[in-house]
């Protein structure tokens, strides 16, 4: 239905984006925020058509899509508020000291936009991580034009959301080229965008192979650019002894629900569960088996994901020492995924890198450790993760400090007695993690701090006040928080 854009068309799109950037970067924080709020209004105005379209393209239920649309609208409005507040600018001022030898100059610093940003839509979140999702909102907030490459699995949904953005741009008198929507079913268009000199940053949510390919392309350019790729992870859950012995059935329910939520198609799906092999673990496995068997499979996002899941599941289960603990009693169709829990001894896991890899879907592998030393060895062998979870009592925590220290080194979000699925849109949220979970663990793709991904610091030295940006002027006309001579304040100078 949707024809791939030609490279000539992409060139034209990016030329307009560059022209738009020279105007939009001067727009006030309020103008940017109003644009984001207008996008939220237009998305809501799409009504049921947006939900039914996404339902047909992704197999996601209407209730889930309704919630995700609300989340997307909330993101736009909350990031708009954060844009206006200006805290993300990290504005700082060090006033001059003329009497010092040598004289100290007046220096003022803030974040400024990078330029045109390309956003690749995510397959598993057609609203919140796609066309008008967090990456797009953050780039607009930072002062950057956005070019969205529609995900081919929900191109019609993406086009509808893009129409809402175009309407909002027109109503807000945004410059032509502030937003563009392009198509490319294969790798060619994505590759061309990543290598185009007009593109100054990339936002991506998806597979490791896709994110790493974009990262490599961006770093091979004459002028390398940042790629902020969230590439998923196996999000290990560590079950500590006292907690496992005293809360067995509840843990089994919690974890079964997390593993199978949305047919396991969340980047924070717990793909590994680590525990010491003992009697409480046997009881836990029995309870988890019962929970898993009762869950009925549903259709995955699209046939490509279902096919890939089933292939990777077969590969994982074929590895030496891997044994199935439980599967859904309902046989999955080709469009579904066979819900599966398996187990393996820790020494086999440590020796087999294949078992460390994400199987995107309703599958989790339980690693059985002989003792606490082996539990620690498994943690040390883990790659970078978006999340890591500790199921523990206070006594467990106190007696496993070495484990806790290791886990902190591998994750972007450390969870205590909760499941990793579900990412709150809040300033204190961090959705990112050490490689290979993401390409830059210093930044988040959820929460207003994500705006900083698409901006860079610029220092103004010895400039007259009238020529400074409003954010750095003596009178502080925007009323934002700034660090003046090492003191955080909203005061004037």
HELIX and SHEET records of a PDB file:
HELIX    1   1 UNK A    7  UNK A   24  1                                  18    
HELIX    2   2 UNK A   29  UNK A   45  1                                  17    
HELIX    3   3 UNK A   48  UNK A   58  1                                  11    
HELIX    4   4 UNK A   62  UNK A   85  1                                  24    
HELIX    5   5 UNK A   87  UNK A   89  5                                   3    
HELIX    6   6 UNK A  134  UNK A  142  1                                   9    
HELIX    7   7 UNK A  152  UNK A  154  5                                   3    
HELIX    8   8 UNK A  155  UNK A  171  1                                  17    
HELIX    9   9 UNK A  188  UNK A  195  1                                   8    
HELIX   10  10 UNK A  208  UNK A  219  1                                  12    
HELIX   11  11 UNK A  241  UNK A  246  1                                   6    
HELIX   12  12 UNK A  248  UNK A  260  1                                  13    
HELIX   13  13 UNK A  261  UNK A  264  5                                   4    
HELIX   14  14 UNK A  279  UNK A  293  1                                  15    
HELIX   15  15 UNK A  303  UNK A  317  1                                  15    
HELIX   16  16 UNK A  346  UNK A  351  1                                   6    
HELIX   17  17 UNK A  353  UNK A  356  5                                   4    
HELIX   18  18 UNK A  372  UNK A  381  1                                  10    
HELIX   19  19 UNK A  394  UNK A  399  1                                   6    
HELIX   20  20 UNK A  401  UNK A  408  1                                   8    
HELIX   21  21 UNK A  448  UNK A  454  5                                   7    
HELIX   22  22 UNK A  465  UNK A  467  5                                   3    
HELIX   23  23 UNK A  470  UNK A  472  5                                   3    
SHEET    1   A 5 UNK A 455  UNK A 461  0                                        
SHEET    2   A 5 UNK A 107  UNK A 113 -1                                        
SHEET    3   A 5 UNK A  92  UNK A  94 -1                                        
SHEET    4   A 5 UNK A 482  UNK A 484  1                                        
SHEET    5   A 5 UNK A 487  UNK A 489 -1                                        
SHEET    1   B 5 UNK A 179  UNK A 182  0                                        
SHEET    2   B 5 UNK A 146  UNK A 149  1                                        
SHEET    3   B 5 UNK A 117  UNK A 120  1                                        
SHEET    4   B 5 UNK A 201  UNK A 205  1                                        
SHEET    5   B 5 UNK A 226  UNK A 230  1                                        
SHEET    1   C 7 UNK A 323  UNK A 327  0                                        
SHEET    2   C 7 UNK A 340  UNK A 345 -1                                        
SHEET    3   C 7 UNK A 363  UNK A 369  1                                        
SHEET    4   C 7 UNK A 272  UNK A 276  1                                        
SHEET    5   C 7 UNK A 237  UNK A 239  1                                        
SHEET    6   C 7 UNK A 385  UNK A 391  1                                        
SHEET    7   C 7 UNK A 411  UNK A 416  1                                        
END                                                                             
